[in-house]
Amino acid sequence: MKKALSLIMAFALVLSLSVAAFAAAEILLQAEDIYSGNINNGEGMGGTEDDNAADLQPGEKLSFTLPAGTTEGEYKIEVRNTGNRTDYNIYVGDNLVTAIKRSEGSGWGFDWMTTDAANDNVELKAGAVLVIEAPDNGEYGWVDWVNLTLVNAAQKPENPKTGDSSLVGLALCVLLLSSGALVFFLKKTKQPQA
């Protein structure tokens, strides 16, 4: 009975890890983690002591390399920011792919932060370099973070030799579970009856 329960629990663990891998559809990139210039701290500016933001100057850029495991696909890009800046250009590598147009600037401080979305979704994958540029137009602002939300995962072409690896993995798990249950059943039936 213990083996059957162990196998069922192992199967449940494998399934939960598979579901968790597909559920990671958001990536939060903290601007202050990569910015080499002035970092504004939130205390006394409408935020908490843990609030920090990059004081992105006109003409400067924030460059994020997307981590391994980033799902390839189409992402919505949002920037949490404040200040009188109304425009950001967004690049993937050296290619300008979209922009953010805020309807108007805001005041200064963490209590004035707004979250603004890019005009278009962007194709991204692990290792891609996402660049947020503050145009050199005399407008200033702080950037707290950039949030990427997976809108549509890329469709991978099927390999006719191996098929879908997630289905193969699931089939192997079911096979393992059923073989363990069969061994348990056979051992149980071979025990002498009293």
Z-matrix of the N, CA and C atoms (Angstrom, degrees):
N
C 1 1.455
C 2 1.530 1 111.20
N 3 1.354 2 114.95 1 -36.50
C 4 1.457 3 119.12 2 -179.36
C 5 1.523 4 111.26 3 -64.23
N 6 1.361 5 116.45 4 -39.84
C 7 1.466 6 119.77 5 -179.92
C 8 1.526 7 111.17 6 -64.92
N 9 1.318 8 116.39 7 -42.70
C 10 1.462 9 119.92 8 -179.92
C 11 1.521 10 110.33 9 -62.97
N 12 1.320 11 116.19 10 -42.74
C 13 1.460 12 120.58 11 178.15
C 14 1.524 13 110.54 12 -64.61
N 15 1.336 14 117.25 13 -41.22
C 16 1.467 15 121.48 14 177.94
C 17 1.520 16 111.03 15 -61.85
N 18 1.330 17 116.48 16 -42.61
C 19 1.464 18 120.05 17 179.21
C 20 1.520 19 111.76 18 -65.91
N 21 1.309 20 116.74 19 -41.63
C 22 1.471 21 120.20 20 177.98
C 23 1.522 22 109.77 21 -62.11
N 24 1.322 23 116.62 22 -41.88
C 25 1.474 24 120.16 23 179.70
C 26 1.526 25 110.59 24 -66.85
N 27 1.335 26 118.29 25 -38.89
C 28 1.463 27 121.40 26 177.71
C 29 1.520 28 110.58 27 -63.78
N 30 1.326 29 116.23 28 -42.23
C 31 1.458 30 120.91 29 178.10
C 32 1.532 31 110.62 30 -62.04
N 33 1.312 32 117.29 31 -43.79
C 34 1.468 33 121.62 32 178.87
C 35 1.525 34 110.59 33 -62.71
N 36 1.347 35 117.18 34 -38.59
C 37 1.455 36 121.31 35 178.93
C 38 1.523 37 110.76 36 -64.78
N 39 1.337 38 116.56 37 -45.05
C 40 1.468 39 120.55 38 178.69
C 41 1.523 40 110.41 39 -59.92
N 42 1.323 41 117.15 40 -44.87
C 43 1.468 42 120.38 41 179.02
C 44 1.518 43 111.63 42 -63.96
N 45 1.335 44 118.07 43 -42.03
C 46 1.463 45 120.15 44 -178.43
C 47 1.518 46 110.75 45 -66.35
N 48 1.355 47 118.09 46 -36.95
C 49 1.458 48 120.53 47 177.15
C 50 1.526 49 110.64 48 -67.33
N 51 1.328 50 117.29 49 -37.15
C 52 1.465 51 120.58 50 178.08
C 53 1.517 52 110.74 51 -65.02
N 54 1.318 53 116.80 52 -43.48
C 55 1.470 54 120.94 53 178.84
C 56 1.519 55 110.03 54 -64.31
N 57 1.337 56 117.85 55 -41.69
C 58 1.469 57 120.98 56 179.87
C 59 1.515 58 110.98 57 -62.52
N 60 1.329 59 117.55 58 -37.67
C 61 1.457 60 120.53 59 -179.73
C 62 1.521 61 110.98 60 -63.95
N 63 1.327 62 117.25 61 -38.18
C 64 1.464 63 119.85 62 179.99
C 65 1.527 64 112.09 63 -79.69
N 66 1.332 65 118.27 64 -19.19
C 67 1.454 66 121.61 65 -176.30
C 68 1.517 67 113.04 66 -82.30
N 69 1.344 68 118.44 67 -14.12
C 70 1.466 69 121.64 68 -178.02
C 71 1.520 70 109.15 69 -73.59
N 72 1.316 71 116.44 70 82.51
C 73 1.459 72 121.27 71 -174.19
C 74 1.519 73 112.66 72 -108.82
N 75 1.337 74 118.31 73 5.55
C 76 1.463 75 121.26 74 178.43
C 77 1.511 76 110.09 75 -131.06
N 78 1.326 77 114.76 76 142.17
C 79 1.461 78 121.37 77 176.23
C 80 1.522 79 106.72 78 -129.74
N 81 1.331 80 116.92 79 123.41
C 82 1.460 81 122.28 80 178.64
C 83 1.524 82 108.27 81 -104.61
N 84 1.330 83 116.80 82 121.22
C 85 1.457 84 122.86 83 -178.54
C 86 1.531 85 108.23 84 -111.18
N 87 1.327 86 116.99 85 117.06
C 88 1.466 87 121.81 86 -178.39
C 89 1.528 88 109.45 87 -83.44
N 90 1.317 89 117.31 88 122.63
C 91 1.459 90 121.89 89 -177.36
C 92 1.528 91 111.90 90 -63.27
N 93 1.330 92 116.86 91 -39.13
C 94 1.471 93 119.54 92 -176.08
C 95 1.527 94 112.38 93 -68.05
N 96 1.338 95 117.19 94 -17.32
C 97 1.460 96 119.98 95 -179.83
C 98 1.529 97 112.46 96 -73.00
N 99 1.327 98 117.86 97 -22.30
C 100 1.465 99 120.02 98 -176.99
C 101 1.525 100 113.83 99 -119.22
N 102 1.330 101 117.50 100 -11.77
C 103 1.457 102 120.86 101 -174.90
C 104 1.526 103 110.04 102 -80.05
N 105 1.329 104 116.72 103 132.93
C 106 1.458 105 120.26 104 -177.91
C 107 1.528 106 112.92 105 -95.27
N 108 1.332 107 117.12 106 -5.65
C 109 1.464 108 120.45 107 -179.49
C 110 1.519 109 112.57 108 -89.89
N 111 1.317 110 116.34 109 -154.55
C 112 1.459 111 123.18 110 -177.04
C 113 1.534 112 110.89 111 -68.90
N 114 1.347 113 115.46 112 132.56
C 115 1.463 114 122.08 113 176.70
C 116 1.525 115 107.66 114 -109.47
N 117 1.326 116 116.22 115 123.54
C 118 1.469 117 120.96 116 178.03
C 119 1.515 118 109.37 117 -88.59
N 120 1.320 119 115.51 118 129.86
C 121 1.450 120 122.27 119 178.52
C 122 1.516 121 108.33 120 -94.13
N 123 1.340 122 116.43 121 144.05
C 124 1.454 123 121.84 122 -173.03
C 125 1.515 124 116.68 123 -73.71
N 126 1.323 125 118.74 124 -22.22
C 127 1.463 126 119.47 125 -177.87
C 128 1.527 127 109.78 126 -60.90
N 129 1.292 128 116.62 127 131.78
C 130 1.460 129 122.18 128 -179.67
C 131 1.517 130 113.18 129 78.15
N 132 1.352 131 117.08 130 0.76
C 133 1.461 132 120.89 131 -179.26
C 134 1.516 133 111.22 132 -125.96
N 135 1.345 134 115.78 133 29.22
C 136 1.457 135 120.33 134 176.62
C 137 1.514 136 114.61 135 87.02
N 138 1.330 137 118.53 136 2.03
C 139 1.456 138 121.69 137 179.94
C 140 1.514 139 110.99 138 -119.77
N 141 1.311 140 115.51 139 -161.67
C 142 1.461 141 120.97 140 178.32
C 143 1.522 142 108.98 141 -108.65
N 144 1.323 143 116.37 142 174.81
C 145 1.468 144 119.89 143 179.09
C 146 1.524 145 111.72 144 -64.79
N 147 1.338 146 118.00 145 -19.17
C 148 1.460 147 121.59 146 178.66
C 149 1.531 148 113.06 147 -87.23
N 150 1.326 149 117.61 148 -10.49
C 151 1.464 150 120.90 149 179.65
C 152 1.527 151 109.76 150 -79.51
N 153 1.312 152 115.84 151 126.15
C 154 1.458 153 122.18 152 176.41
C 155 1.519 154 107.64 153 -136.82
N 156 1.321 155 115.95 154 150.75
C 157 1.460 156 119.86 155 178.34
C 158 1.521 157 109.40 156 -148.04
N 159 1.327 158 115.11 157 147.26
C 160 1.460 159 121.30 158 176.83
C 161 1.522 160 108.91 159 -77.73
N 162 1.318 161 116.88 160 127.91
C 163 1.464 162 123.01 161 177.74
C 164 1.526 163 108.07 162 -84.25
N 165 1.334 164 114.79 163 72.08
C 166 1.462 165 122.26 164 -172.44
C 167 1.534 166 110.49 165 -68.08
N 168 1.307 167 115.48 166 116.93
C 169 1.466 168 121.80 167 -177.86
C 170 1.533 169 111.18 168 -85.16
N 171 1.336 170 117.64 169 157.96
C 172 1.471 171 119.94 170 177.95
C 173 1.535 172 110.76 171 -55.10
N 174 1.337 173 115.26 172 132.30
C 175 1.450 174 121.39 173 179.38
C 176 1.522 175 114.54 174 88.21
N 177 1.323 176 118.78 175 -7.63
C 178 1.462 177 121.20 176 -179.43
C 179 1.525 178 111.24 177 -88.40
N 180 1.345 179 114.25 178 162.53
C 181 1.462 180 120.93 179 -177.39
C 182 1.520 181 110.64 180 -132.34
N 183 1.323 182 114.96 181 150.41
C 184 1.461 183 123.08 182 169.25
C 185 1.519 184 106.08 183 -110.44
N 186 1.338 185 117.73 184 124.92
C 187 1.466 186 121.65 185 -178.82
C 188 1.521 187 109.62 186 -117.10
N 189 1.320 188 115.86 187 120.55
C 190 1.460 189 123.06 188 -179.97
C 191 1.528 190 108.94 189 -114.57
N 192 1.330 191 117.32 190 127.94
C 193 1.458 192 121.19 191 171.53
C 194 1.515 193 106.77 192 -93.69
N 195 1.319 194 116.67 193 122.11
C 196 1.461 195 120.61 194 -175.96
C 197 1.523 196 110.38 195 -69.22
N 198 1.331 197 116.82 196 135.03
C 199 1.464 198 120.84 197 -173.19
C 200 1.524 199 113.47 198 -69.59
N 201 1.344 200 114.36 199 158.99
C 202 1.460 201 120.57 200 173.20
C 203 1.525 202 107.95 201 -57.02
N 204 1.298 203 116.48 202 144.52
C 205 1.456 204 120.59 203 -178.93
C 206 1.518 205 113.42 204 91.66
N 207 1.338 206 117.34 205 -6.32
C 208 1.461 207 119.87 206 176.21
C 209 1.526 208 108.51 207 -64.36
N 210 1.311 209 116.44 208 125.61
C 211 1.465 210 121.17 209 179.34
C 212 1.518 211 109.80 210 -67.93
N 213 1.308 212 116.62 211 130.13
C 214 1.459 213 120.46 212 177.04
C 215 1.522 214 108.99 213 -71.15
N 216 1.338 215 116.10 214 132.74
C 217 1.455 216 119.52 215 178.38
C 218 1.508 217 112.35 216 164.13
N 219 1.318 218 114.35 217 -165.18
C 220 1.467 219 123.76 218 -176.83
C 221 1.526 220 108.62 219 -94.76
N 222 1.332 221 116.66 220 127.85
C 223 1.464 222 122.50 221 -176.51
C 224 1.529 223 112.14 222 -121.66
N 225 1.319 224 114.94 223 143.04
C 226 1.459 225 122.69 224 168.06
C 227 1.526 226 105.54 225 -85.21
N 228 1.332 227 116.97 226 134.60
C 229 1.465 228 121.82 227 -179.33
C 230 1.520 229 108.57 228 -114.09
N 231 1.343 230 115.40 229 127.78
C 232 1.462 231 121.62 230 176.69
C 233 1.522 232 109.12 231 -125.73
N 234 1.333 233 115.95 232 143.02
C 235 1.459 234 121.85 233 178.37
C 236 1.524 235 108.34 234 -122.16
N 237 1.329 236 116.11 235 127.46
C 238 1.477 237 122.76 236 175.45
C 239 1.516 238 106.10 237 -92.92
N 240 1.348 239 116.28 238 118.29
C 241 1.465 240 120.27 239 -171.54
C 242 1.517 241 112.04 240 -152.94
N 243 1.319 242 115.20 241 170.03
C 244 1.457 243 121.88 242 177.41
C 245 1.523 244 108.65 243 -149.95
N 246 1.312 245 116.59 244 164.72
C 247 1.467 246 121.33 245 179.04
C 248 1.510 247 111.35 246 115.87
N 249 1.334 248 115.08 247 -173.49
C 250 1.470 249 118.42 248 -177.37
C 251 1.530 250 112.84 249 -88.70
N 252 1.328 251 118.06 250 -1.16
C 253 1.465 252 121.11 251 178.79
C 254 1.529 253 109.62 252 -66.60
N 255 1.334 254 116.06 253 134.55
C 256 1.464 255 120.76 254 179.11
C 257 1.527 256 113.01 255 -115.17
N 258 1.340 257 117.64 256 -8.67
C 259 1.467 258 120.76 257 -175.62
C 260 1.528 259 111.89 258 -130.32
N 261 1.326 260 114.84 259 143.21
C 262 1.467 261 122.99 260 168.45
C 263 1.516 262 107.13 261 -137.45
N 264 1.320 263 116.87 262 140.15
C 265 1.457 264 121.85 263 171.92
C 266 1.517 265 108.27 264 -100.36
N 267 1.327 266 117.01 265 142.17
C 268 1.461 267 121.35 266 -178.06
C 269 1.522 268 108.58 267 -121.90
N 270 1.329 269 113.88 268 125.92
C 271 1.459 270 122.22 269 -179.30
C 272 1.522 271 109.29 270 -117.67
N 273 1.333 272 115.73 271 151.76
C 274 1.449 273 122.02 272 163.21
C 275 1.523 274 103.29 273 -115.16
N 276 1.333 275 114.82 274 111.94
C 277 1.465 276 119.76 275 -170.85
C 278 1.519 277 108.28 276 64.81
N 279 1.322 278 116.94 277 -125.97
C 280 1.473 279 121.72 278 179.76
C 281 1.525 280 112.95 279 -96.73
N 282 1.329 281 117.34 280 1.19
C 283 1.467 282 121.25 281 -175.01
C 284 1.524 283 111.72 282 -96.14
N 285 1.329 284 116.03 283 120.20
C 286 1.465 285 121.25 284 174.10
C 287 1.526 286 107.72 285 -68.27
N 288 1.348 287 117.29 286 120.70
C 289 1.464 288 120.09 287 -175.04
C 290 1.525 289 113.61 288 -113.87
N 291 1.318 290 118.43 289 -26.41
C 292 1.458 291 121.17 290 179.25
C 293 1.529 292 108.70 291 -168.25
N 294 1.313 293 116.00 292 -175.33
C 295 1.468 294 121.10 293 179.45
C 296 1.524 295 109.19 294 -148.09
N 297 1.298 296 114.31 295 164.85
C 298 1.465 297 121.30 296 171.75
C 299 1.513 298 106.47 297 -115.14
N 300 1.311 299 115.73 298 129.15
C 301 1.463 300 122.14 299 176.47
C 302 1.522 301 107.53 300 -119.99
N 303 1.312 302 116.15 301 104.69
C 304 1.463 303 119.89 302 175.44
C 305 1.524 304 107.48 303 -76.40
N 306 1.325 305 117.39 304 144.04
C 307 1.464 306 120.18 305 -178.78
C 308 1.525 307 111.11 306 -65.06
N 309 1.321 308 115.83 307 -32.68
C 310 1.460 309 120.91 308 175.54
C 311 1.518 310 108.04 309 -162.49
N 312 1.318 311 115.89 310 160.54
C 313 1.456 312 119.86 311 176.00
C 314 1.522 313 109.82 312 -71.32
N 315 1.304 314 115.14 313 175.31
C 316 1.463 315 120.12 314 179.25
C 317 1.518 316 108.85 315 -129.69
N 318 1.307 317 115.10 316 179.39
C 319 1.453 318 119.89 317 175.70
C 320 1.521 319 110.14 318 -72.44
N 321 1.332 320 115.27 319 -174.29
C 322 1.454 321 121.29 320 -177.55
C 323 1.515 322 109.78 321 -106.03
N 324 1.280 323 117.08 322 137.68
C 325 1.455 324 122.19 323 178.15
C 326 1.510 325 110.60 324 124.83
N 327 1.311 326 115.21 325 162.42
C 328 1.460 327 120.36 326 -176.84
C 329 1.519 328 112.27 327 -68.55
N 330 1.315 329 117.57 328 -25.16
C 331 1.461 330 119.78 329 178.03
C 332 1.531 331 111.94 330 -75.84
N 333 1.330 332 117.90 331 -7.13
C 334 1.468 333 122.39 332 177.18
C 335 1.532 334 112.26 333 -103.49
N 336 1.323 335 117.81 334 3.05
C 337 1.467 336 121.00 335 -177.12
C 338 1.529 337 111.14 336 -60.68
N 339 1.321 338 115.25 337 140.41
C 340 1.469 339 121.89 338 172.61
C 341 1.530 340 108.04 339 -125.46
N 342 1.308 341 115.78 340 155.24
C 343 1.465 342 121.19 341 175.21
C 344 1.519 343 106.85 342 -110.05
N 345 1.331 344 115.48 343 118.25
C 346 1.459 345 121.14 344 -174.49
C 347 1.518 346 110.17 345 -120.61
N 348 1.331 347 115.86 346 135.64
C 349 1.464 348 122.03 347 -176.77
C 350 1.524 349 111.14 348 -96.57
N 351 1.328 350 114.76 349 149.48
C 352 1.463 351 121.38 350 174.93
C 353 1.520 352 109.48 351 -66.36
N 354 1.320 353 115.31 352 154.22
C 355 1.466 354 121.02 353 -179.53
C 356 1.527 355 112.58 354 -63.22
N 357 1.328 356 116.39 355 -33.72
C 358 1.470 357 121.36 356 -176.64
C 359 1.519 358 109.51 357 -131.60
N 360 1.338 359 116.36 358 152.39
C 361 1.455 360 120.94 359 171.08
C 362 1.518 361 108.63 360 -73.73
N 363 1.339 362 116.17 361 158.71
C 364 1.459 363 121.55 362 -172.34
C 365 1.529 364 110.35 363 -130.37
N 366 1.328 365 116.25 364 139.10
C 367 1.473 366 122.01 365 175.72
C 368 1.525 367 108.64 366 -78.25
N 369 1.341 368 116.06 367 124.50
C 370 1.459 369 121.98 368 -179.13
C 371 1.523 370 110.21 369 -136.82
N 372 1.343 371 115.43 370 161.11
C 373 1.464 372 121.74 371 175.23
C 374 1.521 373 108.26 372 -156.31
N 375 1.314 374 116.39 373 170.17
C 376 1.459 375 121.78 374 179.34
C 377 1.529 376 109.66 375 -56.07
N 378 1.336 377 115.82 376 137.07
C 379 1.456 378 121.12 377 178.74
C 380 1.518 379 114.48 378 87.54
N 381 1.333 380 118.18 379 -13.33
C 382 1.466 381 120.51 380 178.34
C 383 1.526 382 109.43 381 -66.58
N 384 1.325 383 116.02 382 148.06
C 385 1.461 384 120.93 383 177.80
C 386 1.528 385 107.84 384 -103.90
N 387 1.338 386 114.74 385 113.61
C 388 1.458 387 122.11 386 178.64
C 389 1.517 388 107.73 387 -96.60
N 390 1.332 389 116.90 388 126.59
C 391 1.468 390 121.86 389 -176.46
C 392 1.524 391 109.18 390 -119.88
N 393 1.335 392 115.65 391 127.39
C 394 1.465 393 122.40 392 173.64
C 395 1.518 394 106.26 393 -107.11
N 396 1.332 395 116.50 394 117.98
C 397 1.464 396 121.17 395 -176.70
C 398 1.526 397 110.66 396 -111.47
N 399 1.328 398 115.04 397 132.62
C 400 1.462 399 121.29 398 171.37
C 401 1.529 400 106.79 399 -91.05
N 402 1.334 401 118.33 400 112.58
C 403 1.469 402 119.58 401 -178.43
C 404 1.533 403 111.35 402 -58.14
N 405 1.311 404 115.20 403 149.77
C 406 1.468 405 121.10 404 179.39
C 407 1.527 406 108.72 405 -85.22
N 408 1.357 407 115.10 406 71.79
C 409 1.462 408 120.28 407 -176.70
C 410 1.527 409 112.75 408 -122.98
N 411 1.319 410 117.00 409 16.02
C 412 1.460 411 120.54 410 177.61
C 413 1.519 412 114.74 411 84.92
N 414 1.341 413 118.05 412 1.96
C 415 1.465 414 120.75 413 177.59
C 416 1.526 415 109.42 414 -97.89
N 417 1.339 416 114.35 415 146.94
C 418 1.460 417 120.52 416 -175.53
C 419 1.515 418 110.27 417 -122.36
N 420 1.343 419 115.22 418 159.42
C 421 1.455 420 118.51 419 176.54
C 422 1.513 421 112.39 420 -176.57
N 423 1.309 422 114.58 421 162.90
C 424 1.461 423 122.67 422 175.39
C 425 1.523 424 107.85 423 -104.15
N 426 1.313 425 115.54 424 144.79
C 427 1.467 426 120.94 425 174.76
C 428 1.526 427 107.73 426 -119.53
N 429 1.328 428 115.37 427 121.23
C 430 1.459 429 121.44 428 179.43
C 431 1.532 430 110.08 429 -85.09
N 432 1.338 431 116.72 430 -55.08
C 433 1.455 432 120.78 431 -178.87
C 434 1.519 433 111.54 432 -155.74
N 435 1.328 434 113.61 433 166.51
C 436 1.463 435 122.95 434 173.94
C 437 1.523 436 105.68 435 -122.07
N 438 1.324 437 116.94 436 128.47
C 439 1.462 438 121.15 437 -179.95
C 440 1.526 439 109.57 438 -114.36
N 441 1.331 440 115.42 439 131.03
C 442 1.459 441 121.70 440 177.79
C 443 1.522 442 108.21 441 -111.62
N 444 1.319 443 116.58 442 126.04
C 445 1.466 444 121.43 443 178.77
C 446 1.521 445 108.48 444 -119.12
N 447 1.337 446 115.84 445 122.38
C 448 1.461 447 121.04 446 179.40
C 449 1.527 448 109.09 447 -67.15
N 450 1.322 449 115.64 448 122.28
C 451 1.464 450 122.00 449 179.89
C 452 1.519 451 110.55 450 -99.59
N 453 1.333 452 115.73 451 -38.44
C 454 1.455 453 120.42 452 -176.18
C 455 1.526 454 108.42 453 -153.35
N 456 1.334 455 117.06 454 112.58
C 457 1.467 456 120.95 455 178.27
C 458 1.521 457 109.42 456 -70.29
N 459 1.332 458 115.28 457 144.87
C 460 1.467 459 120.74 458 178.65
C 461 1.521 460 109.32 459 -66.65
N 462 1.308 461 115.80 460 140.27
C 463 1.462 462 121.28 461 176.87
C 464 1.523 463 107.65 462 -83.54
N 465 1.318 464 115.74 463 119.96
C 466 1.464 465 119.98 464 179.12
C 467 1.518 466 108.87 465 -86.41
N 468 1.326 467 116.48 466 137.14
C 469 1.473 468 118.27 467 177.85
C 470 1.523 469 109.79 468 -66.11
N 471 1.336 470 115.35 469 139.02
C 472 1.465 471 120.00 470 -179.57
C 473 1.518 472 109.78 471 -74.92
N 474 1.315 473 115.42 472 139.70
C 475 1.447 474 121.85 473 175.03
C 476 1.531 475 107.10 474 -94.39
N 477 1.321 476 118.42 475 112.45
C 478 1.467 477 119.75 476 -175.28
C 479 1.528 478 113.10 477 -63.58
N 480 1.342 479 118.78 478 -18.96
C 481 1.457 480 120.70 479 -179.23
C 482 1.517 481 111.73 480 -78.34
N 483 1.333 482 116.85 481 -38.33
C 484 1.463 483 119.03 482 -174.12
C 485 1.512 484 113.58 483 -112.35
N 486 1.304 485 118.91 484 -20.19
C 487 1.465 486 121.22 485 -178.20
C 488 1.512 487 111.62 486 74.56
N 489 1.290 488 115.55 487 -167.29
C 490 1.460 489 122.43 488 -178.57
C 491 1.529 490 108.88 489 -77.61
N 492 1.328 491 117.19 490 120.13
C 493 1.465 492 121.19 491 -175.50
C 494 1.522 493 112.19 492 -63.90
N 495 1.328 494 118.52 493 -31.26
C 496 1.462 495 119.18 494 178.96
C 497 1.525 496 110.82 495 -68.09
N 498 1.328 497 117.63 496 -36.44
C 499 1.465 498 120.34 497 176.49
C 500 1.522 499 110.97 498 -69.80
N 501 1.327 500 116.32 499 -37.99
C 502 1.464 501 120.02 500 177.44
C 503 1.520 502 109.76 501 -62.97
N 504 1.327 503 116.79 502 -44.21
C 505 1.462 504 120.96 503 178.32
C 506 1.515 505 111.95 504 -61.39
N 507 1.315 506 116.34 505 -43.22
C 508 1.464 507 120.46 506 178.98
C 509 1.530 508 110.44 507 -64.01
N 510 1.332 509 116.85 508 -41.70
C 511 1.468 510 120.60 509 178.58
C 512 1.524 511 110.64 510 -63.05
N 513 1.335 512 117.21 511 -40.24
C 514 1.463 513 120.27 512 177.77
C 515 1.523 514 111.83 513 -64.70
N 516 1.325 515 116.89 514 -39.92
C 517 1.469 516 120.95 515 177.67
C 518 1.525 517 110.71 516 -63.03
N 519 1.316 518 116.87 517 -44.04
C 520 1.468 519 120.50 518 179.21
C 521 1.525 520 109.86 519 -64.36
N 522 1.336 521 116.99 520 -42.01
C 523 1.458 522 121.14 521 178.62
C 524 1.526 523 110.59 522 -62.26
N 525 1.321 524 116.85 523 -44.64
C 526 1.462 525 121.09 524 178.23
C 527 1.519 526 111.00 525 -61.65
N 528 1.312 527 116.73 526 -44.72
C 529 1.456 528 121.26 527 179.93
C 530 1.530 529 110.85 528 -62.90
N 531 1.329 530 116.07 529 -45.50
C 532 1.466 531 118.69 530 -177.97
C 533 1.522 532 111.42 531 -68.28
N 534 1.340 533 118.68 532 -36.05
C 535 1.469 534 119.73 533 178.53
C 536 1.518 535 110.81 534 -67.79
N 537 1.333 536 117.14 535 -37.69
C 538 1.466 537 119.88 536 176.42
C 539 1.509 538 111.39 537 -64.93
N 540 1.320 539 117.27 538 -40.41
C 541 1.462 540 120.79 539 178.30
C 542 1.522 541 110.41 540 -66.12
N 543 1.343 542 117.54 541 -37.45
C 544 1.463 543 121.22 542 179.11
C 545 1.526 544 110.35 543 -65.85
N 546 1.342 545 117.41 544 -43.98
C 547 1.469 546 120.89 545 177.72
C 548 1.521 547 109.79 546 -60.82
N 549 1.309 548 116.95 547 -43.64
C 550 1.467 549 120.88 548 179.04
C 551 1.528 550 110.41 549 -60.42
N 552 1.341 551 116.78 550 -45.30
C 553 1.456 552 121.26 551 -178.73
C 554 1.526 553 110.99 552 -63.43
N 555 1.347 554 117.11 553 -43.17
C 556 1.454 555 121.20 554 -179.62
C 557 1.519 556 111.48 555 -64.99
N 558 1.311 557 118.33 556 -41.20
C 559 1.461 558 121.36 557 177.54
C 560 1.515 559 110.35 558 -63.16
N 561 1.300 560 116.21 559 -39.88
C 562 1.459 561 121.52 560 -178.56
C 563 1.531 562 111.00 561 -64.99
N 564 1.347 563 117.88 562 -38.93
C 565 1.453 564 121.41 563 -177.72
C 566 1.522 565 112.33 564 -77.72
N 567 1.368 566 118.73 565 -23.59
C 568 1.443 567 121.79 566 179.54
C 569 1.523 568 112.74 567 -81.80
N 570 1.315 569 118.55 568 -13.99
C 571 1.472 570 120.86 569 179.46
C 572 1.514 571 108.70 570 -66.66
N 573 1.380 572 115.11 571 137.00
C 574 1.472 573 118.36 572 179.61
C 575 1.514 574 111.22 573 -63.82
N 576 1.318 575 114.90 574 141.25
C 577 1.469 576 120.90 575 179.55
C 578 1.534 577 109.07 576 -84.79
N 579 1.282 578 120.70 577 136.63
C 580 1.462 579 124.63 578 179.84
C 581 1.508 580 111.50 579 -99.24
